[in-house]
């Protein structure tokens, strides 16, 4: 709408235009607030997902370290048993024969 159109309008018509524009502005502001809320919710979800994936990676590292520690512990126990058996004059079969598996 240009200035010529506005000049030709009556007061009632101008008020109607103002009311229509006011309603439209209110609708757009409500829509904007809803969109902002949705965006914030999505950002929070993304942030949490990032935190969860980081936590999972850290846990997998913890499990790897625990697995490594368990293998080291078993190795040391077997070594200690073998040393004690040799001191007493016993000869133990190789580890793969004890476990039923062959190491690659």
Secondary structure by P-SEA (a helix, b strand, c coil): ccaaaaaaccaaaaaaaaaaaaaaaaaaaaaaaaaaaaaaaaaaaaaaaaaaaaaaaaaaaaaaaaaaaaaaaaaaaaaaaaaaaaaacccccccccccccccc
